[in-house]
Amino acid sequence: MSEQLYDIVFYTFALITLSSSAIVVFSKNIVHSAFALLFTFFGVTGIYILLSADFVAVAQLLIYVGGILVLLLFGVMLTNKVVSVDIKTGALQTIPASIMAAVLAGALCGVFYVTDWKIVSGAPQLATTTDSLGQMFMTTYLLPFEVASIVLLVALVGAAMIARKERLAHR
């Protein structure tokens, strides 16, 4: 991929991510916010792909877009009829939030101008990370990987038991 095309694709994904995240924050309609969150996740996934972080990109796509956002959309669809929820932002919340946003923007601009950025000429080299991650998971980090899977399995079984006890108690 040529350097100009790479820059165009990056700025496109950055624009998609920033604009859709602004819609998530500022939209008063929760359905619009949920669908904008979908585009935010896709934009971040595209940036991960451009950074040659293919494993993180696929994990982002499967976990957030495939799992959490679908759960959020079901929640929105099931609670869409609730009319008693009234979300308002008062001036007491807007003023401190604006001050914090200005301080954060100033700090980020300061870091941007102070940092000695490494500039590489030519198109970036694209290399996959899944091969090395797979090798490390099955050799060097096999024991922590298996312990984590057992802990997650125990948490899943425990959550199912708690849910079943609560369901049986309500009968």
Contacts in CASP RR format, 6 or more apart in sequence:
PFRMAT RR
TARGET T0000
AUTHOR 0000-0000-0000
METHOD contacts of the structure
MODEL  1
MSEQLYDIVFYTFALITLSSSAIVVFSKNIVHSAFALLFTFFGVTGIYIL
LSADFVAVAQLLIYVGGILVLLLFGVMLTNKVVSVDIKTGALQTIPASIM
AAVLAGALCGVFYVTDWKIVSGAPQLATTTDSLGQMFMTTYLLPFEVASI
VLLVALVGAAMIARKERLAHR
1 9 0 8 1.000
1 123 0 8 1.000
1 126 0 8 1.000
2 123 0 8 1.000
3 122 0 8 1.000
3 123 0 8 1.000
6 50 0 8 1.000
6 123 0 8 1.000
6 124 0 8 1.000
9 50 0 8 1.000
10 47 0 8 1.000
10 50 0 8 1.000
13 43 0 8 1.000
13 46 0 8 1.000
13 47 0 8 1.000
13 50 0 8 1.000
14 47 0 8 1.000
16 39 0 8 1.000
16 40 0 8 1.000
16 42 0 8 1.000
16 43 0 8 1.000
17 39 0 8 1.000
17 40 0 8 1.000
17 43 0 8 1.000
17 44 0 8 1.000
17 47 0 8 1.000
20 36 0 8 1.000
20 37 0 8 1.000
20 38 0 8 1.000
20 39 0 8 1.000
20 40 0 8 1.000
20 43 0 8 1.000
21 36 0 8 1.000
21 40 0 8 1.000
23 32 0 8 1.000
23 33 0 8 1.000
23 36 0 8 1.000
24 33 0 8 1.000
24 36 0 8 1.000
24 37 0 8 1.000
24 40 0 8 1.000
25 33 0 8 1.000
27 33 0 8 1.000
27 36 0 8 1.000
28 87 0 8 1.000
30 76 0 8 1.000
30 80 0 8 1.000
31 76 0 8 1.000
31 80 0 8 1.000
34 69 0 8 1.000
34 72 0 8 1.000
34 73 0 8 1.000
34 76 0 8 1.000
37 69 0 8 1.000
37 72 0 8 1.000
38 65 0 8 1.000
38 69 0 8 1.000
41 60 0 8 1.000
41 61 0 8 1.000
41 64 0 8 1.000
41 65 0 8 1.000
41 69 0 8 1.000
42 61 0 8 1.000
42 65 0 8 1.000
44 60 0 8 1.000
45 57 0 8 1.000
45 60 0 8 1.000
45 61 0 8 1.000
45 65 0 8 1.000
46 57 0 8 1.000
48 54 0 8 1.000
48 56 0 8 1.000
48 57 0 8 1.000
48 60 0 8 1.000
49 57 0 8 1.000
52 124 0 8 1.000
52 125 0 8 1.000
52 126 0 8 1.000
52 127 0 8 1.000
52 128 0 8 1.000
52 129 0 8 1.000
53 129 0 8 1.000
54 128 0 8 1.000
54 129 0 8 1.000
54 130 0 8 1.000
55 129 0 8 1.000
55 130 0 8 1.000
55 133 0 8 1.000
56 129 0 8 1.000
137 145 0 8 1.000
END
